[in-house]
Amino acid sequence: MRAARLSFVTAAAAAAALTAVTGCTQKSDGGDGDRVINVTATDDKCETSAKEIAAGHVELAIENKGSKVTEVYLLFPDDRVVTERENIGPGTKQRVTAEVKAGEYQIACKPGMKGDGIRQSLKVTGGSAAKRDPRLDKAVAEYRAYVQEQAEATLPLAEVFAKAVKAGDLEAAKKAYAPSRIGWERTEPVAESFGDIDPEVDVREDGLEDGQDPATDWTGWHRLEKALWQDKKITDREKQLADKLVTDLEEWEERVGTADISPTSMANGAKELLDEVATGKVTGEEERYSHTDLVDFKANVEGAQKSYELLKPVAQENDKALVTELDKQFAALNALLDEYRPDTSSYDFTSYDKVTEAQRKELSDAVNALAEPLSKLAAAVVTK
């Protein structure tokens, strides 16, 4: 995964960050048209239609007019991620709906998806966001508990993995590798909201920043994955990295309860999980040495579905047709994934190097069929 991703932040924070994207001094006084901030990204600019906006819901309309794939982040002052959209190709558009409270934020456009990005400051005015449906507060509380539960379940599995690495037991480490990642993959947008933890535990070699040396700066699961499957040996360096992985995940477990979570960030996070599948798992890039991509794939889908199910009662009232389509597409994708595991109660999936190009295309089509309606979920739960 990349270093910083969509964070589950307070609805208000998300809008605030959205405002940060703006480049002029236009203010919003609450009309629906004022709720849209146009962001034009190029290879060297990040131009927006507003620099100040009132607290509440906001829609970020992004257009990439550059020649490079870009990302747009909504950031708190301390660089925690409010929300973001990745993999925005040249000539394409993306929209993100969020809610924000009063405060100061930043927007970062990242051409080439590298570095700190081209940043704009944003001011969100007003005391608080509009009062929301109490069912959404319940959904947020339940999702927060789910995220904490996943973090707590991850740590003992990571300790089993680390113990095998430190013992020099190659086969035991391989067996423990994929299970240790499931909780992280289910809650990846929240996990990645702490930008200083994700690059330590889940970055791939090609995700390192310019100037970083893989020999000394690459750490985490995928560094160990390469040692186990490609290098086929465990040295003192890997043993040290196993301890570091556990330490980093302990910090994640302690901090995950402080993540800012809102209904829109849950919805945007569900879409982000599907984007993770489309750009990493379906392509085979994520687990390029172990080929355990389908384990991550399933965990991402489960995490997205958890967010959706919690938000579904409100979305059902606001957009019944959308809910019908999402139910259909989640069922279809889950049924397709089940074809790659003999026991649907386990995570024993087919090794991804055994999945043909035609089968990968079928999986990709199913992901895209779900991702498109899922991108509309945030708008279906936002306070009107």
Secondary structure, DSSP 8 states (H G I E B T S, - for coil): --SS------HHHHHHHHHHT--S-----S-TGGGEEEEEE-SS-EEES-SEEESEEEEEEEEE-SSS-EEEEEE-TTS-EEEEEEEE-TT-EEEEEEEE-SEEEEEEE-GGG-SS-EEEEEEEESSS-----HHHHHHHHHHHHHHHHHHHHHHHHHHHHHHHHHTT-HHHHHHHHGGGGHHHHHTHHHHTTSTTTHHHHS--GGGS-TT--HHHH--SHHHHHIIIIII----HHHHHHHHHHHHHHHHHHHHGGG----HHHHHHHHHHHHHHIIIIITTT-TTTTT--HHHHHHHHHHHHHHHHHHHHHHHHHH-HHHHHHHHHHHHHHHHHHHTT-S-TTS-----GGGS-HHHHHHHHHHHHHHHHHHTTHHHHHS--
